[in-house]
Amino acid sequence: MTISNASSTGFTWTKSTYSGGQSDCVEVAHGALSAALPVRDSKRTDGPAVVFGGDAWAGFVAGVKRGDVA
């Protein structure tokens, strides 16, 4: 699922703590949707957001922590 204009949602977006103050990271809207997590590009706040199901997001995070995803 995608949201075409993420800035129009009214969600509270949080930037990744790994961004190091740079603008090349993602933002997430924790708790905005039940059992799902919207994710958007921090450089394009008015662009689309991709919505991940809880299990898919947990699998992605686990893969990043293992070093499977760079």
Phi and psi in degrees as a GROMACS rama.xvg file:
@    title "Ramachandran Plot"
@    xaxis  label "Phi"
@    yaxis  label "Psi"
@TYPE xy
-129.014  158.241  THR-2
-114.992  121.641  ILE-3
-68.8794  -36.8276  SER-4
-129.719  94.7108  ASN-5
-65.0441  -25.7133  ALA-6
-74.3935  -16.7433  SER-7
-90.4683  4.03131  SER-8
-80.7249  -26.6252  THR-9
81.1818  4.43822  GLY-10
-69.3829  155.533  PHE-11
-93.3056  116.288  THR-12
-99.0801  139.963  TRP-13
-121.049  128.949  THR-14
-80.1436  146.371  LYS-15
-57.032  137.687  SER-16
-70.7221  -13.4184  THR-17
-86.6932  3.58571  TYR-18
-72.198  -23.8186  SER-19
62.372  27.2439  GLY-20
82.5237  -1.23162  GLY-21
-83.7536  168.893  GLN-22
-101.337  10.1298  SER-23
-103.005  64.1771  ASP-24
-146.791  -174.226  CYS-25
-109.459  159.791  VAL-26
-123.306  146.116  GLU-27
-123.989  154.684  VAL-28
-115.967  79.7583  ALA-29
-60.9786  133.26  HIS-30
76.8074  3.2963  GLY-31
-72.3097  -34.3983  ALA-32
-130.196  144.78  LEU-33
-68.3299  125.872  SER-34
60.3755  26.5007  ALA-35
-151.122  160.874  ALA-36
-135.357  112.144  LEU-37
-73.9844  139.473  PRO-38
-133.107  135.389  VAL-39
-137.452  163.577  ARG-40
-77.9399  125.898  ASP-41
-66.6302  -20.0757  SER-42
-81.5517  -17.9331  LYS-43
-126.935  66.9743  ARG-44
-64.2524  -22.363  THR-45
-94.838  3.66496  ASP-46
-86.293  -166.283  GLY-47
-76.5328  160.143  PRO-48
-123.684  142.563  ALA-49
-98.9379  135.562  VAL-50
-106.978  119.432  VAL-51
-101.942  140.614  PHE-52
-68.5807  158.17  GLY-53
-56.0239  -44.2981  GLY-54
-66.8521  -40.0832  ASP-55
-64.584  -42.8107  ALA-56
-65.7894  -43.1606  TRP-57
-61.1754  -39.8699  ALA-58
-65.2001  -39.844  GLY-59
-63.2513  -48.1696  PHE-60
-61.6483  -42.228  VAL-61
-61.6734  -40.5854  ALA-62
-64.1796  -39.8562  GLY-63
-63.8559  -44.4511  VAL-64
-63.5705  -33.2737  LYS-65
-77.9038  -15.2683  ARG-66
91.6302  10.5002  GLY-67
-75.8043  -23.8651  ASP-68
-124.058  129.256  VAL-69
